[in-house]
Amino acid sequence: MREDCMWTVVYIAANRAQAEMLKNLLSSEGILANTRPAGVSMLGDGLYEVLVLESEADEAHAILCEQALK
């Protein structure tokens, strides 16, 4: 991850596969995104944070909300 920019969490995924899918979705929309482990989950391989640059957080939220409505 780039260290000179502020990253912010826009979603906490239930597992790595979901986090990667959301990262790819955001990337396909032109949003720089990354993932990192966030903790243990009772199901699957643990929780993962989906992060974007702070300056793109509002746009990322809008994309994720739009995707949830589909």
C-alpha positions as CSV (number, residue, x, y, z in Angstrom):
1,M,0.0,0.0,0.0
2,R,1.1,3.6,-0.6
3,E,2.2,5.1,2.7
4,D,2.1,8.7,1.7
5,C,-1.7,8.8,1.4
6,M,-4.4,8.2,4.0
7,W,-6.3,5.0,3.6
8,T,-9.8,4.4,5.0
9,V,-11.8,1.3,5.6
10,V,-15.0,1.3,3.5
11,Y,-16.1,-2.3,4.2
12,I,-15.3,-5.3,6.4
13,A,-15.7,-8.5,4.4
14,A,-16.6,-11.8,6.0
15,N,-13.7,-13.6,4.2
16,R,-10.8,-13.0,1.8
17,A,-12.8,-14.1,-1.3
18,Q,-15.5,-11.4,-0.6
19,A,-12.8,-8.8,0.1
20,E,-11.0,-9.6,-3.2
21,M,-14.3,-9.5,-5.1
22,L,-15.1,-6.0,-3.7
23,K,-11.5,-4.8,-4.3
24,N,-11.8,-5.9,-8.0
25,L,-15.2,-4.2,-8.3
26,L,-13.8,-0.9,-7.0
27,S,-10.7,-1.3,-9.2
28,S,-12.9,-1.8,-12.3
29,E,-14.6,1.5,-11.4
30,G,-11.3,3.3,-11.2
31,I,-10.9,3.3,-7.4
32,L,-7.5,2.3,-6.0
33,A,-8.4,-0.3,-3.4
34,N,-6.6,-2.7,-1.1
35,T,-7.4,-5.4,1.5
36,R,-5.9,-6.5,4.8
37,P,-6.8,-9.0,7.4
38,A,-8.9,-7.6,10.2
39,G,-9.5,-10.4,12.6
40,V,-11.0,-13.8,13.2
41,S,-14.4,-14.9,12.0
42,M,-16.5,-17.8,13.2
43,L,-16.9,-18.7,9.5
44,G,-14.3,-19.0,6.8
45,D,-10.8,-17.6,6.9
46,G,-11.4,-14.4,8.9
47,L,-12.5,-10.9,8.4
48,Y,-10.8,-8.6,5.9
49,E,-10.9,-4.8,5.6
50,V,-11.4,-3.2,2.1
51,L,-9.5,0.1,2.0
52,V,-9.5,3.0,-0.4
53,L,-7.8,6.3,-0.5
54,E,-9.6,8.8,1.9
55,S,-10.2,11.1,-1.1
56,E,-12.2,8.3,-2.9
57,A,-14.1,7.0,0.1
58,D,-17.4,8.6,-0.8
59,E,-17.3,7.4,-4.3
60,A,-16.4,3.9,-3.1
61,H,-19.3,3.8,-0.7
62,A,-21.7,4.8,-3.5
63,I,-20.3,2.0,-5.7
64,L,-20.7,-0.6,-2.9
65,C,-24.2,0.6,-2.1
66,E,-25.2,0.4,-5.8
67,Q,-23.8,-3.1,-6.0
68,A,-25.8,-4.1,-2.9
69,L,-29.0,-3.0,-4.6
70,K,-28.4,-5.3,-7.6
